[in-house]
């Protein structure tokens, strides 16, 4: 089908049928855009399921005070988004699950296995 559209486009250009060539060209480009979007949708969907499977590591219930975590000023500004408190000086305070969510987020960037190794107190 795509080859037919390209052949039609070339024929339309050869016969100087610019109006039809314009429409055919737009159809071809829309098909290419749709194909690229479909590929990206599949990538995003497959990554979502991988993330869900990888998150089988989960912290214990309860909260923790002053978890010694390396923070910088940019982290301090976004902690409320995760319902936790903290500072460079005092560490993190909040529920173990919220702290785990922050540490494994794109904002902090640790893998669940790394969190388990570095902060075992979140799993007790």
N, C-alpha and C positions, 0 to 999 in steps of 0.2 A: 504494500500500500504506500509506504514512504517513497519507494522507488518510482511508483506511478506519479506521485505528486511532484517529485523532482523532474521526471521526464516531462510532465505537463508544464512545469515552470520553464524549462529550457525551450520547449516548443512555443510557449507564449512569448518568450523573449525573442526567439528567432523570427516570429511573425509580427513582432512589434505590437503585441496586444498587452500594453502596459497595465491596463485596468485589471485584467484577469491575472496577470503576473503578480501584481501587488497583492491580490487576495490570496493567491496560491502561496506566495512567499510568507505571508502572515500565518497561514495555516501550518506551514512547515515549521516556522519558528515556535508557534504555540505548542505543536507536538513535542518539539525538543524541550521546551520549558516544562511541559507536563511530565515528560520522561525523567528529567532531572529532579523535579519535585517528588515523584514517586520513589526514586532511589533514596532521597533524603528522608522521606517518611519511613521507609523500611529501616534505614539506619537508626533513626531515633527510636522507633518502636522496639527494635531488637535490643538496643542499649538499655531501654527502660526495663525490660525483662531481665537482662543481665544484672542490672543494679539491684533489682528486687531479690534475685537469687543470691547475690553476694552479700546482702544485708542479713543473712541468717545469723550473723553474730549480733547479739543484742545485749545491752547493758541490764543490770539488775534494777529492781524497783528501788526507790528511795532517792535521797539527795546527798550532795556532797558540798562541803564548804572549803574554800580556798585550795582548789585543785591546782597544783603548780604546773601551769601550762605557759609555754612561751607565747606571749602576745605582743603585738605592737599597737600603735595608736589607731591604725585602720580597723583592727579587730574590735577595739573598745567601742567604736561607733556603731557596730552592727550587732552586738550581743543581745540587745533587747529583741531583735528579730527572732531570736531563738529562746526567748523567755529565760535568759540567764543573766547573771551579773558578773562583773569582773573588771580587773585592771591589770596593768603590767606588774604592779607591785603586789597585789593581793591574790592573784590567780582567779579561778572561776568558781562561782557558787551557783547552784541550781540543781534541778533534778538530773539524775544520772542520764536519763534518756535524752533530755534537751542538750546536755553537754556533749553527749555522743553524737547527736544530730549535727551540732555545730562543728565538732572536730572532723566529721566525715563529709562535711559540705564542701562546695567549691570555694566558700569563703576561707576555709582553713586548709583543706586539701589532704587530709590523711585517709588512708585506706582503713577499713574496719579492723583488719588484722594488726595494723600498726597501733591503732588505739588500744587494742586488747593487750599488746605487748608493753606499750609505754605507760598506760594508765589502768593497771589491773584493779584498782579500787573501784572503778566504774562497774565492775562485773561481780563484785562481792555483795 
